[in-house]
Amino acid sequence: MADCETVAILDFGGQYTQLIARRVRENRVYCEIFAPAVPAAELSRRNLKGLILSGGPASVYEPGAPRCDPAIFDLGAPVLGICYGMQLACEVLGGEVSAAPAREYGRVRLRIREPSGILAHLPAETSVWMSHGDVVTRVADDFVAMAETDTCPIAAVRHRQRPVFGVQFHPEVTHTPLGGQIMRSFLMDVCGCRGDWRMEDVAARAVAEIQARVAPDERVICGLSGGVDSSVTAAIVQRAIGDRLVCIFVDNGLLRHQERELVRATFQDHFGMQLRVADAGRRFLAALAGVTDPQQKRLAIGREFIEAFRAEARSVPNARFLAQGTIYPDVIESGHGPSGHAATIKAHHNVGGLPSELGFELIEPLRLLFKDEVRSLGETLGLPRDLVWRHPFPGPGLAVRIMGEVTEPRLELLRAADAILLEELTAAGWYDKVAQAFAVLVPVSSVGVMGDGRSYEGQNLVVVRLVETTDFMTADWVHVDYEVLGLVSRRIINEVKGVNRVAYDVSSKPPATIEWQ
């Protein structure tokens, strides 16, 4: 997308870098995330409207701390440094940074000295979110301090001659109430962005790129799961090459209730796509026998997926490409971020997990999109709303929602409980109000009362998890009606043998993740 007006985000390993990208795109401005040392010459070849330097865990004065190419400040494009990014910009341009006398973490009051530029349209005092242990102790004469807090006298800066700004706080997080206004001021007023990036353009470019890569006599295989990501991927590829797309659905035996039937009816019968189903449930269960560690589960499932997929793919002639529904949070959580500093939160079998001997080149049209952008793209492509807004389901399936060993009886138990939860949420009108809802099986025995006596029938605890989120990088639990929770609990306990207790998960992300494993 080199011709789009672009904001480049340099990722210094900050935990909120993806949120910066989300805030930019919410303003319909295209952005890309780059490694911190990306050459200025590479950025100059794009239609560059601005640069944002992210936060990060390092200290700019430490040996080996990530640096930027100093020439980026000579490109003429406006620069916004956030936290570490502000410290780096100030240090490169003649200032000094050192450890703070007192670290700031959480909400603090920001007093604005100069309400212009990125701080225009803000009140004299506002609340912001801080997370830093270093501070800018001195700025060059060319800089002006724009704001302060009780413990941070240089909390925002601007350069007198260059369009360079910096904030010590994090405007990209929701904990900074007016952070959205700060981002809009930078993008629209300072950078002059038009805000005309549309999903229609994303779809057109993706189709054009696929058509340019895939020769007329070649086929593309799509690993189809039935979720929105792989469904939108399949729709894009089908639009690009028509019936030369072959979808492969691996039934790993870890699916939701009637998942296989739904996939066949949707993609084969309704969309007319070539669909091949690999029945591999037994081999997956065999590979998971005795495995209790979450990462080992994911790795085992990834290995079996590759083998099952490979066996089915061999029968497709002239297949050179593999299309996957990889999205940006998958990439980040797998430790494959542009900075090279991202921690691996969990392994995704479709990110970095396909060995070279599989023999395919990857097509990943959604790799830089967030979940809500994928849904918007799906609607643009004309996919049914029920499919586009279906709740996410992890690639490893129910295996990562079963604590401990995965067995067929436990799968059947969780599958039944999960089906009851989704059925009641839909009936009560709550399904579309939450971003993701599912049940988790915890093998913990608890005493209960059934009939007229004590019962030890409950060998499992079912935990219900409902979250609300827009980007799936952060999430909060849903304040669902107690009546709905009560009905779900009663049905699960009455109808699912082996369960006599249901709990509700009220943790947010962070510090928890959405999935339990």
C-alpha positions as CSV (number, residue, x, y, z in Angstrom):
1,M,0.0,0.0,0.0
2,A,2.9,2.3,-0.8
3,D,0.5,4.8,-2.5
4,C,-1.7,5.2,0.5
5,E,-1.1,8.2,2.8
6,T,0.7,6.3,5.5
7,V,1.7,6.9,9.1
8,A,4.7,4.8,10.1
9,I,4.8,3.5,13.7
10,L,8.3,2.5,14.9
11,D,8.0,-0.3,17.4
12,F,10.4,-0.1,20.3
13,G,8.9,-3.2,22.0
14,G,6.1,-1.4,23.9
15,Q,3.1,-3.3,25.1
16,Y,0.7,-0.7,23.6
17,T,2.2,-0.5,20.1
18,Q,-0.7,-2.3,18.5
19,L,-3.1,0.1,20.3
20,I,-1.3,3.0,18.7
21,A,-2.0,1.4,15.3
22,R,-5.7,0.8,16.3
23,R,-6.1,4.5,17.3
24,V,-4.6,5.6,14.0
25,R,-6.9,3.4,11.9
26,E,-9.9,4.4,13.9
27,N,-9.4,7.8,12.2
28,R,-9.4,6.0,8.8
29,V,-5.7,6.6,8.3
30,Y,-3.6,3.8,7.1
31,C,-0.5,2.9,9.2
32,E,2.1,0.2,9.3
33,I,4.4,-0.9,12.1
34,F,8.1,-1.0,11.4
35,A,11.2,-2.2,13.2
36,P,12.8,0.6,15.2
37,A,15.9,1.0,13.0
38,V,14.0,1.1,9.7
39,P,16.1,3.3,7.4
40,A,14.7,6.8,6.7
41,A,15.3,6.1,3.0
42,E,12.9,3.2,3.1
43,L,10.2,5.3,4.7
44,S,10.8,8.1,2.2
45,R,9.7,5.9,-0.7
46,R,6.2,5.8,0.8
47,N,3.5,8.4,0.9
48,L,4.6,9.3,4.4
49,K,2.3,11.7,6.3
50,G,3.7,11.1,9.8
51,L,5.8,9.0,12.2
52,I,5.0,7.7,15.7
53,L,7.7,6.4,17.9
54,S,6.2,3.9,20.4
55,G,6.9,3.2,24.0
56,G,9.3,0.4,25.1
57,P,10.8,-1.3,28.2
58,A,14.4,-0.2,27.6
59,S,16.2,3.0,28.8
60,V,17.6,5.1,26.0
61,Y,20.9,5.6,27.9
62,E,21.6,1.8,28.2
63,P,24.0,0.0,25.8
64,G,22.0,-2.0,23.3
65,A,18.8,0.0,23.7
66,P,16.8,0.2,20.4
67,R,17.5,3.3,18.4
68,C,16.0,4.9,15.3
69,D,17.7,6.2,12.2
70,P,18.4,9.9,13.2
71,A,17.6,10.8,9.6
72,I,13.9,10.2,10.2
73,F,13.8,13.7,11.8
74,D,15.0,15.2,8.5
75,L,12.2,13.6,6.4
76,G,9.9,16.6,7.0
77,A,7.1,14.4,8.2
78,P,5.7,15.2,11.6
79,V,6.9,13.0,14.5
80,L,5.1,12.0,17.7
81,G,7.1,10.3,20.3
82,I,5.2,8.4,23.0
83,C,6.9,7.6,26.4
84,Y,10.2,5.9,25.3
85,G,9.6,7.5,21.9
86,M,9.6,10.9,23.4
87,Q,12.7,10.3,25.4
88,L,14.5,9.0,22.3
89,A,13.5,12.0,20.2
90,C,14.6,14.4,22.8
91,E,17.9,12.6,23.3
92,V,18.7,12.4,19.6
93,L,17.9,16.1,19.2
94,G,20.2,17.2,22.0
95,G,18.4,16.6,25.3
96,E,19.1,14.3,28.3
97,V,17.3,11.4,29.8
98,S,17.8,9.7,33.2
99,A,16.1,7.5,35.7
100,A,13.2,9.3,37.4
101,P,13.4,10.1,41.1
102,A,9.9,8.5,41.4
103,R,8.4,6.2,38.9
104,E,4.9,7.1,37.6
105,Y,2.4,4.4,36.9
106,G,-1.4,4.8,36.5
107,R,-3.6,7.8,36.2
108,V,-2.2,11.3,37.0
109,R,-3.2,14.9,36.4
110,L,-1.6,16.6,33.5
111,R,-1.4,20.4,33.6
112,I,-1.1,21.9,30.1
113,R,1.1,25.0,29.7
114,E,0.7,25.4,26.0
115,P,-2.6,24.2,24.5
116,S,-1.5,24.1,20.9
117,G,-0.6,21.4,18.3
118,I,-1.3,18.0,19.6
119,L,-2.6,19.4,22.9
120,A,-5.0,21.8,21.2
121,H,-8.7,21.7,22.2
122,L,-7.8,20.2,25.6
123,P,-8.7,21.7,29.0
124,A,-6.0,23.2,31.3
125,E,-6.0,20.0,33.3
126,T,-6.8,16.5,32.3
127,S,-6.2,12.9,33.3
128,V,-3.6,10.8,31.5
129,W,-2.1,7.3,31.9
130,M,1.6,7.1,32.8
131,S,3.9,4.1,32.8
132,H,7.6,5.1,33.0
133,G,10.7,4.9,35.1
134,D,12.8,7.4,33.1
135,V,12.2,11.0,32.4
136,V,13.5,13.7,30.1
137,T,15.6,15.9,32.5
138,R,16.7,18.5,30.0
139,V,15.6,19.4,26.5
140,A,17.6,21.3,23.8
141,D,17.0,25.0,23.4
142,D,14.9,24.2,20.3
143,F,12.3,22.4,22.4
144,V,9.4,23.8,24.4
145,A,7.9,22.0,27.4
146,M,4.1,21.9,26.8
147,A,2.8,20.1,29.9
148,E,3.8,18.8,33.3
149,T,2.6,16.5,36.2
150,D,3.5,16.7,39.9
151,T,6.5,14.4,39.4
152,C,7.3,14.9,35.7
153,P,8.1,18.6,34.8
154,I,8.5,17.7,31.1
155,A,5.5,15.6,30.3
156,A,4.9,16.9,26.7
157,V,7.2,18.8,24.3
158,R,7.3,20.3,20.9
159,H,10.2,21.4,18.7
160,R,10.3,25.1,17.7
161,Q,11.4,24.6,14.1
162,R,10.6,21.0,13.2
163,P,7.2,19.2,13.4
164,V,8.4,17.0,16.3
165,F,6.2,16.4,19.3
166,G,6.5,14.1,22.3
167,V,4.3,13.0,25.3
168,Q,5.5,11.1,28.3
169,F,2.1,9.6,28.8
170,H,0.1,7.1,26.7
171,P,-2.7,8.7,24.6
172,E,-3.4,5.4,22.9
173,V,-4.9,3.7,25.9
174,T,-8.5,4.2,27.1
175,H,-7.2,5.2,30.5
176,T,-6.3,8.6,29.0
177,P,-9.8,9.9,28.4
178,L,-8.9,12.6,25.9
179,G,-6.2,10.5,24.2
180,G,-8.3,10.1,21.1
181,Q,-8.4,13.9,20.7
182,I,-4.6,14.0,21.0
183,M,-4.3,11.4,18.3
184,R,-6.8,13.1,16.0
185,S,-5.0,16.4,16.5
186,F,-1.7,14.9,15.5
187,L,-3.1,13.0,12.5
188,M,-5.5,15.6,11.1
189,D,-4.2,19.0,12.2
190,V,-0.4,18.3,12.3
191,C,0.0,15.6,9.7
192,G,-2.8,16.8,7.4
193,C,-4.2,13.3,6.8
194,R,-7.4,13.1,4.9
195,G,-8.8,10.0,6.7
196,D,-9.9,8.3,3.5
197,W,-8.6,4.7,4.1
198,R,-11.5,2.4,3.4
199,M,-12.1,-1.4,3.5
200,E,-13.1,-1.3,-0.2
201,D,-9.6,-0.2,-1.0
202,V,-8.1,-2.9,1.2
203,A,-10.2,-5.6,-0.6
204,A,-9.3,-4.3,-4.0
205,R,-5.6,-4.2,-3.2
206,A,-5.6,-7.7,-1.7
207,V,-7.4,-9.1,-4.7
208,A,-4.9,-7.4,-7.1
209,E,-1.9,-8.7,-5.1
210,I,-3.2,-12.3,-5.2
211,Q,-3.9,-12.0,-8.9
212,A,-0.4,-10.7,-9.6
213,R,1.2,-13.6,-7.6
214,V,-0.9,-16.6,-8.7
215,A,-0.3,-17.7,-12.3
216,P,-3.4,-18.7,-14.4
217,D,-2.5,-22.4,-14.1
218,E,-1.9,-22.4,-10.3
219,R,-4.2,-23.1,-7.4
220,V,-4.4,-21.8,-3.9
221,I,-5.2,-23.9,-0.9
222,C,-7.0,-22.2,2.0
223,G,-6.9,-23.6,5.5
224,L,-10.5,-23.1,6.5
225,S,-11.7,-23.2,10.1
226,G,-15.2,-21.7,9.8
227,G,-14.2,-18.6,11.8
228,V,-14.4,-15.1,10.5
229,D,-10.7,-14.8,9.7
230,S,-10.3,-17.8,7.5
231,S,-13.8,-17.1,6.0
232,V,-12.8,-13.6,4.9
233,T,-9.5,-14.9,3.6
234,A,-11.3,-17.5,1.5
235,A,-13.7,-14.9,0.2
236,I,-10.9,-12.6,-0.9
237,V,-9.0,-15.4,-2.6
238,Q,-12.2,-16.7,-4.4
239,R,-12.8,-13.2,-5.7
240,A,-9.2,-13.1,-7.0
241,I,-9.0,-16.5,-8.7
242,G,-12.4,-18.1,-8.6
243,D,-12.6,-21.9,-8.7
244,R,-8.9,-22.3,-8.5
245,L,-9.3,-21.9,-4.7
246,V,-9.5,-25.2,-2.8
247,C,-10.5,-25.0,0.8
248,I,-9.3,-27.7,3.3
249,F,-11.1,-28.1,6.6
250,V,-9.3,-30.2,9.2
251,D,-11.8,-31.8,11.6
252,N,-9.5,-32.2,14.6
253,G,-12.2,-33.5,16.9
254,L,-11.8,-30.4,19.0
255,L,-14.7,-28.4,17.5
256,R,-17.8,-26.8,18.8
257,H,-21.2,-28.5,18.5
258,Q,-22.1,-29.2,14.8
259,E,-19.1,-27.1,13.5
260,R,-18.3,-29.5,10.7
261,E,-21.9,-29.5,9.4
262,L,-22.0,-25.7,9.5
263,V,-18.8,-25.3,7.5
264,R,-19.9,-27.7,4.8
265,A,-23.3,-26.0,4.5
266,T,-21.8,-22.5,4.4
267,F,-18.8,-22.8,2.1
268,Q,-19.6,-25.8,-0.1
269,D,-23.4,-25.5,-0.4
270,H,-23.9,-21.7,-0.2
271,F,-20.7,-20.2,-1.6
272,G,-20.0,-23.0,-4.0
273,M,-16.3,-23.3,-2.9
274,Q,-14.3,-26.5,-3.4
275,L,-14.2,-28.0,0.1
276,R,-12.3,-31.0,1.2
277,V,-12.7,-32.3,4.8
278,A,-9.9,-34.1,6.6
279,D,-11.3,-36.4,9.3
280,A,-8.5,-36.4,11.8
281,G,-10.1,-36.4,15.2
282,R,-8.5,-39.7,16.4
283,R,-5.0,-38.7,15.5
284,F,-5.3,-35.4,17.4
285,L,-6.7,-37.1,20.5
286,A,-3.8,-39.6,20.4
287,A,-1.3,-36.8,20.2
288,L,-2.9,-35.1,23.2
289,A,-3.0,-38.2,25.4
290,G,-1.3,-37.3,28.7
291,V,-0.5,-33.7,27.7
292,T,-1.4,-31.1,30.3
293,D,0.9,-28.2,29.6
294,P,-0.9,-25.5,27.5
295,Q,2.0,-24.7,25.2
296,Q,2.7,-28.4,24.6
297,K,-1.0,-28.8,23.7
298,R,-0.7,-26.0,21.1
299,L,2.5,-27.4,19.7
300,A,1.1,-31.0,19.5
301,I,-2.0,-29.7,17.8
302,G,0.1,-27.6,15.4
303,R,2.2,-30.6,14.4
304,E,-0.9,-32.8,13.8
305,F,-2.6,-30.0,11.9
306,I,0.4,-29.8,9.5
307,E,0.5,-33.5,8.9
308,A,-3.3,-33.8,8.4
309,F,-3.3,-30.7,6.1
310,R,-0.2,-32.0,4.2
311,A,-1.9,-35.4,3.5
312,E,-5.0,-33.7,2.1
313,A,-3.1,-31.0,0.2
314,R,-1.1,-33.6,-1.7
315,S,-4.2,-34.5,-3.7
316,V,-4.6,-30.9,-5.1
317,P,-2.7,-30.5,-8.3
318,N,-0.8,-27.3,-9.2
319,A,-1.2,-26.0,-5.6
320,R,1.7,-23.6,-5.0
321,F,0.1,-21.2,-2.4
322,L,-1.4,-21.6,1.1
323,A,-3.9,-18.9,2.2
324,Q,-4.3,-18.4,5.9
325,G,-6.5,-16.2,8.0
326,T,-3.6,-14.9,10.2
327,I,-4.4,-11.5,11.7
328,Y,-2.2,-9.0,13.5
329,P,-2.9,-10.1,17.1
330,D,-1.9,-13.6,16.2
331,V,1.4,-12.4,14.9
332,I,2.1,-10.2,18.0
333,E,1.1,-12.9,20.6
334,S,3.4,-15.3,18.9
335,G,6.4,-13.1,19.3
336,H,6.7,-12.1,15.6
337,G,6.3,-8.4,16.0
338,P,8.4,-6.0,13.9
339,S,10.6,-4.9,16.8
340,G,11.8,-8.4,17.5
341,H,11.3,-7.7,21.2
342,A,7.7,-9.0,21.6
343,A,7.3,-11.7,24.2
344,T,5.6,-15.0,23.1
345,I,2.2,-15.0,24.9
346,K,1.0,-18.1,23.2
347,A,1.9,-20.2,20.2
348,H,-0.4,-20.0,17.1
349,H,-0.1,-22.9,14.8
350,N,-0.6,-20.7,11.8
351,V,2.1,-18.2,12.7
352,G,5.6,-19.3,12.1
353,G,4.5,-22.9,12.6
354,L,4.5,-24.2,9.0
355,P,7.7,-25.9,8.1
356,S,9.4,-25.1,4.8
357,E,9.1,-28.7,3.7
358,L,5.3,-28.1,3.4
359,G,6.2,-26.6,0.0
360,F,3.8,-23.7,-0.1
361,E,4.2,-19.9,-0.4
362,L,2.0,-18.1,2.0
363,I,-0.9,-15.7,1.2
364,E,-2.0,-13.8,4.3
365,P,-4.2,-10.9,3.2
366,L,-5.3,-10.1,6.8
367,R,-1.9,-10.2,8.5
368,L,-1.9,-6.5,9.3
369,L,-5.6,-6.2,10.2
370,F,-7.2,-6.3,13.6
371,K,-10.4,-8.3,14.3
372,D,-12.9,-5.5,13.9
373,E,-11.2,-4.5,10.6
374,V,-11.5,-8.1,9.4
375,R,-15.2,-8.0,10.2
376,S,-15.6,-4.7,8.3
377,L,-13.8,-6.2,5.4
378,G,-16.1,-9.3,5.5
379,E,-19.2,-7.1,5.3
380,T,-17.6,-5.2,2.3
381,L,-17.1,-8.6,0.6
382,G,-20.8,-9.4,1.1
383,L,-20.4,-12.2,3.6
384,P,-23.5,-13.0,5.8
385,R,-23.7,-11.0,9.0
386,D,-24.1,-14.1,11.1
387,L,-20.8,-15.4,9.8
388,V,-18.9,-12.0,9.9
389,W,-19.9,-11.4,13.5
390,R,-19.5,-14.9,14.8
391,H,-17.5,-15.1,18.0
392,P,-13.8,-16.1,17.6
393,F,-12.8,-19.7,18.2
394,P,-9.1,-20.6,18.8
395,G,-7.3,-22.7,16.3
396,P,-6.5,-25.5,18.8
397,G,-10.3,-25.6,19.5
398,L,-11.7,-26.9,22.8
399,A,-8.3,-28.4,23.8
400,V,-7.2,-25.0,25.2
401,R,-10.5,-24.6,27.0
402,I,-10.0,-27.8,28.9
403,M,-7.6,-27.5,31.8
404,G,-5.5,-30.7,32.1
405,E,-5.6,-33.7,29.8
406,V,-8.0,-33.7,26.8
407,T,-10.1,-36.8,26.5
408,E,-13.2,-37.6,24.5
409,P,-15.6,-37.6,27.5
410,R,-14.3,-34.2,28.6
411,L,-14.7,-32.8,25.1
412,E,-18.3,-34.0,25.0
413,L,-19.0,-32.4,28.4
414,L,-17.5,-29.1,27.4
415,R,-19.1,-29.1,24.0
416,A,-22.5,-29.6,25.6
417,A,-22.0,-26.8,28.2
418,D,-20.7,-24.4,25.5
419,A,-23.7,-25.1,23.3
420,I,-26.0,-24.3,26.2
421,L,-24.2,-21.0,26.9
422,L,-24.4,-19.8,23.3
423,E,-28.0,-20.9,22.9
424,E,-29.1,-19.0,26.0
425,L,-27.1,-15.8,25.1
426,T,-28.7,-15.8,21.6
427,A,-32.2,-16.3,23.0
428,A,-31.7,-13.5,25.5
429,G,-30.3,-11.1,22.9
430,W,-26.8,-11.0,24.5
431,Y,-24.8,-12.8,21.8
432,D,-24.4,-9.7,19.7
433,K,-23.6,-7.5,22.7
434,V,-20.4,-9.4,23.7
435,A,-17.3,-9.9,21.7
436,Q,-16.6,-13.4,22.8
437,A,-18.4,-16.0,24.9
438,F,-17.3,-19.5,25.8
439,A,-17.2,-22.1,28.6
440,V,-14.0,-23.5,30.2
441,L,-13.7,-26.9,31.8
442,V,-11.7,-27.2,35.0
443,P,-11.3,-30.7,36.4
444,V,-11.9,-29.9,40.0
445,S,-14.2,-32.1,42.2
446,S,-16.7,-30.3,44.5
447,V,-19.4,-31.5,46.7
448,G,-23.0,-30.7,45.8
449,V,-26.6,-31.5,46.8
450,M,-28.7,-33.4,44.3
451,G,-32.1,-34.8,45.3
452,D,-32.1,-35.3,49.0
453,G,-28.4,-36.0,49.7
454,R,-24.9,-35.0,49.2
455,S,-23.5,-35.6,45.7
456,Y,-19.9,-36.0,44.6
457,E,-21.0,-36.4,41.0
458,G,-19.4,-33.0,40.1
459,Q,-15.9,-33.9,38.9
460,N,-15.7,-30.7,36.9
461,L,-16.2,-27.0,37.3
462,V,-17.5,-25.1,34.3
463,V,-16.4,-21.5,34.1
464,V,-18.3,-19.1,31.9
465,R,-16.2,-16.4,30.2
466,L,-17.8,-13.3,28.4
467,V,-15.7,-10.4,27.3
468,E,-16.2,-7.1,25.6
469,T,-13.5,-5.6,23.4
470,T,-12.9,-3.8,20.0
471,D,-9.4,-4.9,19.2
472,F,-8.9,-8.2,21.3
473,M,-5.6,-6.7,22.5
474,T,-7.4,-5.5,25.6
475,A,-10.7,-6.8,27.0
476,D,-13.0,-6.5,30.0
477,W,-15.6,-8.9,31.4
478,V,-19.2,-8.3,30.6
479,H,-21.8,-7.2,33.2
480,V,-24.4,-9.6,31.9
481,D,-27.8,-10.0,33.4
482,Y,-27.8,-12.2,36.4
483,E,-31.0,-13.9,35.2
484,V,-29.2,-15.0,32.0
485,L,-26.2,-16.3,34.0
486,G,-28.6,-18.1,36.4
487,L,-30.4,-19.8,33.5
488,V,-27.1,-20.9,31.9
489,S,-25.9,-22.3,35.2
490,R,-29.1,-24.2,35.9
491,R,-29.2,-25.7,32.4
492,I,-25.6,-26.8,32.5
493,I,-25.9,-28.4,35.9
494,N,-29.2,-30.1,35.1
495,E,-28.3,-31.3,31.6
496,V,-24.6,-31.9,31.6
497,K,-23.7,-35.0,33.6
498,G,-20.5,-34.5,35.7
499,V,-21.0,-30.9,36.5
500,N,-22.6,-29.5,39.7
501,R,-21.0,-26.1,39.8
502,V,-20.7,-23.1,37.4
503,A,-18.6,-20.0,37.9
504,Y,-18.2,-16.7,36.1
505,D,-14.8,-15.2,35.1
506,V,-14.6,-11.5,36.0
507,S,-10.9,-10.9,35.0
508,S,-9.8,-8.4,32.4
509,K,-7.1,-8.5,29.8
510,P,-4.5,-7.5,30.9
511,P,-3.5,-9.0,33.2
512,A,-5.4,-12.1,32.2
513,T,-5.7,-13.3,28.6
514,I,-9.1,-13.9,27.0
515,E,-8.6,-17.6,26.6
516,W,-7.5,-19.5,29.6
517,Q,-4.6,-21.3,27.8
